[in-house]
Amino acid sequence: MISLADSNKDGFVEFEEFERVVGGNDCKDKNSPSAGGVMAEVFKAMDKDGDGKLSHGDLKSYMHSAGFEASDDDIRAMIRLAGGGEENDAVSYEDLLRILNVNSSSPHW
């Protein structure tokens, strides 16, 4: 994600580049993967079955492909962090933004 955000390839992500990544385009619902931008593309790449949610399997597969060792307990903890649990065992796009603390509707800077 960092290499995609660093549009001028100087090795740093400046604020304008960061805004472009988390803000997407001018879609009215910035918390939807259809909003575009790098975060939406990352979400779509992680969502292997295209159902609009990141399942345990989606997250485990992505973490492995990204080179991170993540146990089943780690994945379950990520889902719980996003507000999921036994009934809701998946992560939505909005949940992913909340995990990464980049929810554009409530900026923290």
N, CA, C and O atoms as CSV, one atom per row, in Angstrom:
chain,resi,resn,atom,element,x,y,z
A,1,MET,N,N,0.827,-1.189,0.000
A,1,MET,CA,C,0.000,0.000,0.000
A,1,MET,C,C,0.869,1.249,0.000
A,1,MET,O,O,0.542,2.238,-0.656
A,2,ILE,N,N,1.974,1.204,0.735
A,2,ILE,CA,C,2.844,2.377,0.807
A,2,ILE,C,C,3.435,2.692,-0.553
A,2,ILE,O,O,3.479,3.856,-0.952
A,3,SER,N,N,3.895,1.671,-1.278
A,3,SER,CA,C,4.486,1.938,-2.590
A,3,SER,C,C,3.447,2.490,-3.560
A,3,SER,O,O,3.780,3.300,-4.426
A,4,LEU,N,N,2.195,2.062,-3.426
A,4,LEU,CA,C,1.141,2.623,-4.275
A,4,LEU,C,C,0.819,4.061,-3.896
A,4,LEU,O,O,0.525,4.883,-4.764
A,5,ALA,N,N,0.874,4.367,-2.604
A,5,ALA,CA,C,0.551,5.718,-2.149
A,5,ALA,C,C,1.644,6.718,-2.520
A,5,ALA,O,O,1.356,7.887,-2.775
A,6,ASP,N,N,2.882,6.266,-2.550
A,6,ASP,CA,C,4.026,7.149,-2.815
A,6,ASP,C,C,4.101,7.478,-4.300
A,6,ASP,O,O,4.956,6.956,-5.016
A,7,SER,N,N,3.206,8.342,-4.756
A,7,SER,CA,C,3.089,8.615,-6.191
A,7,SER,C,C,4.310,9.298,-6.783
A,7,SER,O,O,4.599,9.110,-7.965
A,8,ASN,N,N,5.041,10.088,-5.993
A,8,ASN,CA,C,6.231,10.738,-6.528
A,8,ASN,C,C,7.504,9.919,-6.301
A,8,ASN,O,O,8.601,10.357,-6.646
A,9,LYS,N,N,7.348,8.727,-5.717
A,9,LYS,CA,C,8.434,7.749,-5.547
A,9,LYS,C,C,9.656,8.305,-4.816
A,9,LYS,O,O,10.794,7.974,-5.149
A,10,ASP,N,N,9.403,9.168,-3.801
A,10,ASP,CA,C,10.517,9.703,-3.027
A,10,ASP,C,C,10.788,8.899,-1.756
A,10,ASP,O,O,11.663,9.257,-0.968
A,11,GLY,N,N,10.037,7.812,-1.555
A,11,GLY,CA,C,10.246,6.968,-0.383
A,11,GLY,C,C,9.435,7.383,0.825
A,11,GLY,O,O,9.523,6.759,1.882
A,12,PHE,N,N,8.643,8.437,0.675
A,12,PHE,CA,C,7.810,8.929,1.771
A,12,PHE,C,C,6.377,9.098,1.278
A,12,PHE,O,O,6.143,9.329,0.091
A,13,VAL,N,N,5.430,8.982,2.190
A,13,VAL,CA,C,4.031,9.242,1.860
A,13,VAL,C,C,3.679,10.590,2.472
A,13,VAL,O,O,3.474,10.707,3.680
A,14,GLU,N,N,3.613,11.616,1.609
A,14,GLU,CA,C,3.240,12.938,2.072
A,14,GLU,C,C,1.736,12.972,2.351
A,14,GLU,O,O,0.996,12.089,1.918
A,15,PHE,N,N,1.296,13.996,3.076
A,15,PHE,CA,C,-0.099,14.084,3.478
A,15,PHE,C,C,-1.039,14.047,2.279
A,15,PHE,O,O,-2.069,13.375,2.325
A,16,GLU,N,N,-0.698,14.762,1.202
A,16,GLU,CA,C,-1.560,14.774,0.019
A,16,GLU,C,C,-1.684,13.376,-0.586
A,16,GLU,O,O,-2.759,12.976,-1.031
A,17,GLU,N,N,-0.574,12.643,-0.597
A,17,GLU,CA,C,-0.606,11.275,-1.110
A,17,GLU,C,C,-1.463,10.388,-0.200
A,17,GLU,O,O,-2.232,9.554,-0.678
A,18,PHE,N,N,-1.322,10.577,1.106
A,18,PHE,CA,C,-2.114,9.828,2.080
A,18,PHE,C,C,-3.601,10.111,1.881
A,18,PHE,O,O,-4.413,9.185,1.869
A,19,GLU,N,N,-3.960,11.381,1.726
A,19,GLU,CA,C,-5.365,11.748,1.500
A,19,GLU,C,C,-5.916,11.079,0.252
A,19,GLU,O,O,-7.057,10.616,0.244
A,20,ARG,N,N,-5.115,11.026,-0.795
A,20,ARG,CA,C,-5.557,10.398,-2.039
A,20,ARG,C,C,-5.852,8.920,-1.807
A,20,ARG,O,O,-6.837,8.392,-2.321
A,21,VAL,N,N,-5.000,8.259,-1.038
A,21,VAL,CA,C,-5.176,6.839,-0.777
A,21,VAL,C,C,-6.431,6.577,0.045
A,21,VAL,O,O,-7.240,5.725,-0.322
A,22,VAL,N,N,-6.602,7.284,1.130
A,22,VAL,CA,C,-7.736,6.997,2.006
A,22,VAL,C,C,-9.013,7.656,1.537
A,22,VAL,O,O,-10.105,7.229,1.911
A,23,GLY,N,N,-8.892,8.692,0.724
A,23,GLY,CA,C,-10.088,9.392,0.286
A,23,GLY,C,C,-10.741,8.817,-0.934
A,23,GLY,O,O,-11.931,9.053,-1.145
A,24,GLY,N,N,-10.031,8.074,-1.752
A,24,GLY,CA,C,-10.616,7.544,-2.978
A,24,GLY,C,C,-10.942,8.674,-3.926
A,24,GLY,O,O,-10.247,9.689,-3.967
A,25,ASN,N,N,-12.022,8.490,-4.698
A,25,ASN,CA,C,-12.419,9.544,-5.621
A,25,ASN,C,C,-13.569,10.336,-5.035
A,25,ASN,O,O,-13.671,10.425,-3.812
A,26,ASP,N,N,-14.425,10.905,-5.833
A,26,ASP,CA,C,-15.480,11.768,-5.337
A,26,ASP,C,C,-16.793,11.036,-5.071
A,26,ASP,O,O,-17.848,11.669,-5.034
A,27,CYS,N,N,-16.752,9.733,-4.889
A,27,CYS,CA,C,-17.958,8.963,-4.589
A,27,CYS,C,C,-18.561,9.462,-3.280
A,27,CYS,O,O,-17.830,9.769,-2.339
A,28,LYS,N,N,-19.907,9.545,-3.213
A,28,LYS,CA,C,-20.566,10.071,-2.027
A,28,LYS,C,C,-20.322,9.220,-0.798
A,28,LYS,O,O,-20.209,9.765,0.300
A,29,ASP,N,N,-20.236,7.895,-0.937
A,29,ASP,CA,C,-20.033,7.005,0.197
A,29,ASP,C,C,-18.580,6.575,0.251
A,29,ASP,O,O,-18.192,5.586,-0.371
A,30,LYS,N,N,-17.785,7.314,0.989
A,30,LYS,CA,C,-16.356,7.017,1.082
A,30,LYS,C,C,-16.093,5.714,1.813
A,30,LYS,O,O,-14.974,5.204,1.765
A,31,ASN,N,N,-17.105,5.152,2.498
A,31,ASN,CA,C,-16.931,3.909,3.232
A,31,ASN,C,C,-17.404,2.706,2.429
A,31,ASN,O,O,-17.764,1.676,2.998
A,32,SER,N,N,-17.404,2.836,1.129
A,32,SER,CA,C,-17.816,1.760,0.236
A,32,SER,C,C,-16.653,1.426,-0.681
A,32,SER,O,O,-15.965,2.331,-1.152
A,33,PRO,N,N,-16.414,0.127,-0.949
A,33,PRO,CA,C,-15.309,-0.198,-1.850
A,33,PRO,C,C,-15.497,0.369,-3.249
A,33,PRO,O,O,-14.528,0.473,-4.001
A,34,SER,N,N,-16.725,0.740,-3.618
A,34,SER,CA,C,-16.945,1.345,-4.929
A,34,SER,C,C,-16.462,2.790,-4.969
A,34,SER,O,O,-16.473,3.422,-6.025
A,35,ALA,N,N,-16.032,3.320,-3.805
A,35,ALA,CA,C,-15.528,4.691,-3.747
A,35,ALA,C,C,-14.208,4.836,-4.495
A,35,ALA,O,O,-13.813,5.949,-4.841
A,36,GLY,N,N,-13.532,3.739,-4.745
A,36,GLY,CA,C,-12.276,3.792,-5.468
A,36,GLY,C,C,-11.107,4.069,-4.552
A,36,GLY,O,O,-11.243,4.038,-3.329
A,37,GLY,N,N,-9.970,4.338,-5.138
A,37,GLY,CA,C,-8.769,4.595,-4.363
A,37,GLY,C,C,-8.033,3.307,-4.035
A,37,GLY,O,O,-8.524,2.205,-4.281
A,38,VAL,N,N,-6.873,3.470,-3.486
A,38,VAL,CA,C,-6.007,2.337,-3.193
A,38,VAL,C,C,-6.617,1.433,-2.129
A,38,VAL,O,O,-6.534,0.210,-2.243
A,39,MET,N,N,-7.230,2.013,-1.090
A,39,MET,CA,C,-7.815,1.182,-0.035
A,39,MET,C,C,-8.896,0.272,-0.600
A,39,MET,O,O,-8.981,-0.898,-0.225
A,40,ALA,N,N,-9.708,0.790,-1.484
A,40,ALA,CA,C,-10.757,-0.028,-2.092
A,40,ALA,C,C,-10.153,-1.136,-2.940
A,40,ALA,O,O,-10.661,-2.257,-2.955
A,41,GLU,N,N,-9.077,-0.830,-3.643
A,41,GLU,CA,C,-8.413,-1.856,-4.454
A,41,GLU,C,C,-7.810,-2.943,-3.575
A,41,GLU,O,O,-7.870,-4.124,-3.916
A,42,VAL,N,N,-7.229,-2.549,-2.444
A,42,VAL,CA,C,-6.679,-3.526,-1.507
A,42,VAL,C,C,-7.798,-4.417,-0.991
A,42,VAL,O,O,-7.650,-5.637,-0.937
A,43,PHE,N,N,-8.929,-3.805,-0.608
A,43,PHE,CA,C,-10.058,-4.581,-0.112
A,43,PHE,C,C,-10.528,-5.581,-1.165
A,43,PHE,O,O,-10.747,-6.755,-0.865
A,44,LYS,N,N,-10.679,-5.111,-2.382
A,44,LYS,CA,C,-11.145,-5.993,-3.457
A,44,LYS,C,C,-10.173,-7.149,-3.690
A,44,LYS,O,O,-10.600,-8.273,-3.955
A,45,ALA,N,N,-8.875,-6.882,-3.594
A,45,ALA,CA,C,-7.879,-7.946,-3.765
A,45,ALA,C,C,-7.959,-8.956,-2.628
A,45,ALA,O,O,-7.752,-10.151,-2.841
A,46,MET,N,N,-8.257,-8.487,-1.435
A,46,MET,CA,C,-8.370,-9.381,-0.288
A,46,MET,C,C,-9.650,-10.207,-0.337
A,46,MET,O,O,-9.676,-11.335,0.154
A,47,ASP,N,N,-10.708,-9.659,-0.921
A,47,ASP,CA,C,-12.029,-10.304,-0.959
A,47,ASP,C,C,-12.064,-11.313,-2.099
A,47,ASP,O,O,-12.590,-11.028,-3.175
A,48,LYS,N,N,-11.502,-12.490,-1.857
A,48,LYS,CA,C,-11.320,-13.501,-2.903
A,48,LYS,C,C,-12.626,-13.932,-3.558
A,48,LYS,O,O,-12.656,-14.146,-4.770
A,49,ASP,N,N,-13.709,-14.066,-2.787
A,49,ASP,CA,C,-14.969,-14.542,-3.362
A,49,ASP,C,C,-15.873,-13.410,-3.841
A,49,ASP,O,O,-16.948,-13.664,-4.384
A,50,GLY,N,N,-15.446,-12.165,-3.645
A,50,GLY,CA,C,-16.185,-11.016,-4.165
A,50,GLY,C,C,-17.521,-10.764,-3.506
A,50,GLY,O,O,-18.400,-10.153,-4.115
A,51,ASP,N,N,-17.702,-11.223,-2.261
A,51,ASP,CA,C,-18.990,-11.040,-1.594
A,51,ASP,C,C,-19.095,-9.734,-0.810
A,51,ASP,O,O,-20.110,-9.482,-0.160
A,52,GLY,N,N,-18.054,-8.901,-0.865
A,52,GLY,CA,C,-18.092,-7.617,-0.170
A,52,GLY,C,C,-17.709,-7.701,1.295
A,52,GLY,O,O,-17.844,-6.724,2.032
A,53,LYS,N,N,-17.232,-8.862,1.722
A,53,LYS,CA,C,-16.789,-9.065,3.108
A,53,LYS,C,C,-15.510,-9.888,3.091
A,53,LYS,O,O,-15.301,-10.723,2.212
A,54,LEU,N,N,-14.662,-9.638,4.077
A,54,LEU,CA,C,-13.440,-10.418,4.216
A,54,LEU,C,C,-13.700,-11.503,5.247
A,54,LEU,O,O,-13.823,-11.229,6.441
A,55,SER,N,N,-13.781,-12.730,4.771
A,55,SER,CA,C,-14.010,-13.865,5.664
A,55,SER,C,C,-12.705,-14.266,6.340
A,55,SER,O,O,-11.637,-13.737,6.031
A,56,HIS,N,N,-12.814,-15.199,7.255
A,56,HIS,CA,C,-11.630,-15.754,7.907
A,56,HIS,C,C,-10.651,-16.252,6.841
A,56,HIS,O,O,-9.451,-15.989,6.910
A,57,GLY,N,N,-11.189,-16.978,5.853
A,57,GLY,CA,C,-10.333,-17.498,4.783
A,57,GLY,C,C,-9.690,-16.405,3.952
A,57,GLY,O,O,-8.515,-16.506,3.598
A,58,ASP,N,N,-10.453,-15.346,3.631
A,58,ASP,CA,C,-9.908,-14.223,2.867
A,58,ASP,C,C,-8.742,-13.583,3.615
A,58,ASP,O,O,-7.686,-13.328,3.035
A,59,LEU,N,N,-8.942,-13.328,4.905
A,59,LEU,CA,C,-7.910,-12.671,5.709
A,59,LEU,C,C,-6.683,-13.570,5.859
A,59,LEU,O,O,-5.549,-13.103,5.749
A,60,LYS,N,N,-6.911,-14.838,6.106
A,60,LYS,CA,C,-5.791,-15.775,6.274
A,60,LYS,C,C,-4.981,-15.862,4.977
A,60,LYS,O,O,-3.751,-15.836,5.009
A,61,SER,N,N,-5.668,-15.964,3.846
A,61,SER,CA,C,-5.005,-16.045,2.553
A,61,SER,C,C,-4.194,-14.783,2.272
A,61,SER,O,O,-3.052,-14.862,1.820
A,62,TYR,N,N,-4.786,-13.620,2.539
A,62,TYR,CA,C,-4.091,-12.366,2.282
A,62,TYR,C,C,-2.857,-12.230,3.175
A,62,TYR,O,O,-1.779,-11.870,2.704
A,63,MET,N,N,-3.022,-12.519,4.453
A,63,MET,CA,C,-1.896,-12.399,5.373
A,63,MET,C,C,-0.743,-13.310,4.918
A,63,MET,O,O,0.419,-12.907,4.950
A,64,HIS,N,N,-1.070,-14.521,4.500
A,64,HIS,CA,C,-0.037,-15.448,4.024
A,64,HIS,C,C,0.643,-14.900,2.765
A,64,HIS,O,O,1.869,-14.920,2.659
A,65,SER,N,N,-0.165,-14.408,1.807
A,65,SER,CA,C,0.421,-13.896,0.562
A,65,SER,C,C,1.248,-12.633,0.790
A,65,SER,O,O,2.165,-12.338,0.023
A,66,ALA,N,N,0.917,-11.882,1.856
A,66,ALA,CA,C,1.682,-10.679,2.182
A,66,ALA,C,C,2.924,-10.999,3.005
A,66,ALA,O,O,3.709,-10.107,3.328
A,67,GLY,N,N,3.101,-12.284,3.345
A,67,GLY,CA,C,4.305,-12.680,4.069
A,67,GLY,C,C,4.178,-12.609,5.573
A,67,GLY,O,O,5.186,-12.653,6.279
A,68,PHE,N,N,2.948,-12.500,6.087
A,68,PHE,CA,C,2.728,-12.442,7.524
A,68,PHE,C,C,2.203,-13.774,8.017
A,68,PHE,O,O,1.235,-14.305,7.472
A,69,GLU,N,N,2.828,-14.310,9.032
A,69,GLU,CA,C,2.324,-15.523,9.658
A,69,GLU,C,C,1.187,-15.115,10.584
A,69,GLU,O,O,1.379,-14.307,11.492
A,70,ALA,N,N,0.021,-15.664,10.357
A,70,ALA,CA,C,-1.138,-15.357,11.191
A,70,ALA,C,C,-1.860,-16.656,11.499
A,70,ALA,O,O,-2.301,-17.375,10.602
A,71,SER,N,N,-1.970,-16.936,12.782
A,71,SER,CA,C,-2.671,-18.142,13.201
A,71,SER,C,C,-4.182,-17.918,13.082
A,71,SER,O,O,-4.639,-16.793,12.880
A,72,ASP,N,N,-4.936,-18.989,13.208
A,72,ASP,CA,C,-6.395,-18.857,13.211
A,72,ASP,C,C,-6.852,-17.951,14.345
A,72,ASP,O,O,-7.795,-17.176,14.181
A,73,ASP,N,N,-6.187,-18.044,15.494
A,73,ASP,CA,C,-6.529,-17.168,16.619
A,73,ASP,C,C,-6.244,-15.705,16.278
A,73,ASP,O,O,-7.011,-14.823,16.665
A,74,ASP,N,N,-5.158,-15.439,15.563
A,74,ASP,CA,C,-4.840,-14.075,15.133
A,74,ASP,C,C,-5.935,-13.531,14.216
A,74,ASP,O,O,-6.365,-12.387,14.364
A,75,ILE,N,N,-6.378,-14.351,13.277
A,75,ILE,CA,C,-7.417,-13.926,12.336
A,75,ILE,C,C,-8.725,-13.664,13.074
A,75,ILE,O,O,-9.404,-12.673,12.809
A,76,ARG,N,N,-9.077,-14.560,14.005
A,76,ARG,CA,C,-10.300,-14.346,14.796
A,76,ARG,C,C,-10.202,-13.055,15.599
A,76,ARG,O,O,-11.193,-12.340,15.747
A,77,ALA,N,N,-9.012,-12.751,16.120
A,77,ALA,CA,C,-8.816,-11.504,16.878
A,77,ALA,C,C,-8.994,-10.287,15.973
A,77,ALA,O,O,-9.554,-9.277,16.399
A,78,MET,N,N,-8.524,-10.374,14.731
A,78,MET,CA,C,-8.707,-9.271,13.780
A,78,MET,C,C,-10.194,-9.042,13.512
A,78,MET,O,O,-10.659,-7.903,13.461
A,79,ILE,N,N,-10.926,-10.132,13.344
A,79,ILE,CA,C,-12.365,-10.026,13.076
A,79,ILE,C,C,-13.078,-9.433,14.286
A,79,ILE,O,O,-13.975,-8.604,14.131
A,80,ARG,N,N,-12.688,-9.849,15.487
A,80,ARG,CA,C,-13.296,-9.274,16.706
A,80,ARG,C,C,-12.971,-7.786,16.809
A,80,ARG,O,O,-13.831,-6.991,17.187
A,81,LEU,N,N,-11.744,-7.403,16.478
A,81,LEU,CA,C,-11.341,-5.993,16.509
A,81,LEU,C,C,-12.221,-5.158,15.588
A,81,LEU,O,O,-12.502,-3.992,15.865
A,82,ALA,N,N,-12.646,-5.766,14.500
A,82,ALA,CA,C,-13.491,-5.066,13.533
A,82,ALA,C,C,-14.957,-5.066,13.944
A,82,ALA,O,O,-15.799,-4.500,13.247
A,83,GLY,N,N,-15.265,-5.699,15.074
A,83,GLY,CA,C,-16.643,-5.727,15.541
A,83,GLY,C,C,-17.363,-7.017,15.247
A,83,GLY,O,O,-18.554,-7.140,15.534
A,84,GLY,N,N,-16.666,-7.985,14.680
A,84,GLY,CA,C,-17.271,-9.277,14.383
A,84,GLY,C,C,-17.208,-10.198,15.580
A,84,GLY,O,O,-16.579,-9.882,16.590
A,85,GLY,N,N,-17.846,-11.307,15.464
A,85,GLY,CA,C,-17.859,-12.301,16.527
A,85,GLY,C,C,-18.350,-13.619,15.977
A,85,GLY,O,O,-18.148,-13.929,14.803
A,86,GLU,N,N,-18.992,-14.389,16.822
A,86,GLU,CA,C,-19.482,-15.697,16.417
A,86,GLU,C,C,-20.499,-15.596,15.283
A,86,GLU,O,O,-20.426,-16.354,14.316
A,87,GLU,N,N,-21.454,-14.659,15.395
A,87,GLU,CA,C,-22.491,-14.519,14.367
A,87,GLU,C,C,-21.959,-13.834,13.116
A,87,GLU,O,O,-22.327,-14.202,12.001
A,88,ASN,N,N,-21.108,-12.852,13.293
A,88,ASN,CA,C,-20.568,-12.073,12.184
A,88,ASN,C,C,-19.080,-12.370,12.079
A,88,ASN,O,O,-18.264,-11.733,12.746
A,89,ASP,N,N,-18.729,-13.334,11.242
A,89,ASP,CA,C,-17.337,-13.752,11.166
A,89,ASP,C,C,-16.631,-13.206,9.934
A,89,ASP,O,O,-15.804,-13.884,9.325
A,90,ALA,N,N,-16.973,-11.957,9.573
A,90,ALA,CA,C,-16.355,-11.327,8.411
A,90,ALA,C,C,-16.133,-9.848,8.683
A,90,ALA,O,O,-16.673,-9.288,9.637
A,91,VAL,N,N,-15.328,-9.226,7.830
A,91,VAL,CA,C,-14.962,-7.823,7.957
A,91,VAL,C,C,-15.437,-7.088,6.706
A,91,VAL,O,O,-15.079,-7.465,5.590
A,92,SER,N,N,-16.236,-6.048,6.888
A,92,SER,CA,C,-16.683,-5.233,5.758
A,92,SER,C,C,-15.599,-4.212,5.405
A,92,SER,O,O,-14.603,-4.072,6.114
A,93,TYR,N,N,-15.817,-3.504,4.298
A,93,TYR,CA,C,-14.886,-2.443,3.905
A,93,TYR,C,C,-14.810,-1.376,4.998
A,93,TYR,O,O,-13.724,-0.916,5.350
A,94,GLU,N,N,-15.959,-0.990,5.526
A,94,GLU,CA,C,-15.996,0.009,6.598
A,94,GLU,C,C,-15.237,-0.496,7.830
A,94,GLU,O,O,-14.516,0.265,8.475
A,95,ASP,N,N,-15.402,-1.782,8.152
A,95,ASP,CA,C,-14.668,-2.376,9.274
A,95,ASP,C,C,-13.165,-2.296,9.041
A,95,ASP,O,O,-12.406,-1.984,9.959
A,96,LEU,N,N,-12.734,-2.577,7.809
A,96,LEU,CA,C,-11.310,-2.515,7.497
A,96,LEU,C,C,-10.778,-1.099,7.707
A,96,LEU,O,O,-9.695,-0.915,8.262
A,97,LEU,N,N,-11.536,-0.105,7.264
A,97,LEU,CA,C,-11.110,1.280,7.475
A,97,LEU,C,C,-11.015,1.598,8.962
A,97,LEU,O,O,-10.107,2.307,9.395
A,98,ARG,N,N,-11.961,1.068,9.746
A,98,ARG,CA,C,-11.940,1.304,11.192
A,98,ARG,C,C,-10.700,0.646,11.812
A,98,ARG,O,O,-10.038,1.247,12.659
A,99,ILE,N,N,-10.386,-0.584,11.393
A,99,ILE,CA,C,-9.191,-1.264,11.912
A,99,ILE,C,C,-7.950,-0.437,11.621
A,99,ILE,O,O,-7.079,-0.280,12.476
A,100,LEU,N,N,-7.880,0.090,10.403
A,100,LEU,CA,C,-6.711,0.866,9.991
A,100,LEU,C,C,-6.788,2.318,10.437
A,100,LEU,O,O,-5.861,3.095,10.211
A,101,ASN,N,N,-7.914,2.683,11.082
A,101,ASN,CA,C,-8.138,4.029,11.597
A,101,ASN,C,C,-8.071,5.072,10.493
A,101,ASN,O,O,-7.488,6.142,10.668
A,102,VAL,N,N,-8.681,4.745,9.338
A,102,VAL,CA,C,-8.702,5.680,8.219
A,102,VAL,C,C,-10.128,5.961,7.781
A,102,VAL,O,O,-10.351,6.298,6.618
A,103,ASN,N,N,-11.095,5.834,8.669
A,103,ASN,CA,C,-12.488,6.098,8.337
A,103,ASN,C,C,-12.615,7.573,8.006
A,103,ASN,O,O,-12.461,8.428,8.879
A,104,SER,N,N,-12.895,7.871,6.747
A,104,SER,CA,C,-12.904,9.263,6.287
A,104,SER,C,C,-14.075,10.056,6.865
A,104,SER,O,O,-14.069,11.285,6.793
A,105,SER,N,N,-15.077,9.387,7.433
A,105,SER,CA,C,-16.201,10.138,7.992
A,105,SER,C,C,-15.880,10.670,9.386
A,105,SER,O,O,-16.592,11.542,9.886
A,106,SER,N,N,-14.832,10.169,10.018
A,106,SER,CA,C,-14.445,10.677,11.338
A,106,SER,C,C,-12.938,10.720,11.457
A,106,SER,O,O,-12.343,9.907,12.164
A,107,PRO,N,N,-12.308,11.677,10.758
A,107,PRO,CA,C,-10.854,11.741,10.787
A,107,PRO,C,C,-10.324,12.008,12.191
A,107,PRO,O,O,-10.956,12.696,12.993
A,108,HIS,N,N,-9.151,11.448,12.467
A,108,HIS,CA,C,-8.539,11.576,13.785
A,108,HIS,C,C,-7.292,12.458,13.755
A,108,HIS,O,O,-6.455,12.370,14.653
A,109,TRP,N,N,-7.158,13.303,12.738
A,109,TRP,CA,C,-5.987,14.184,12.703
A,109,TRP,C,C,-6.391,15.609,12.855
A,109,TRP,O,O,-5.539,16.497,12.850
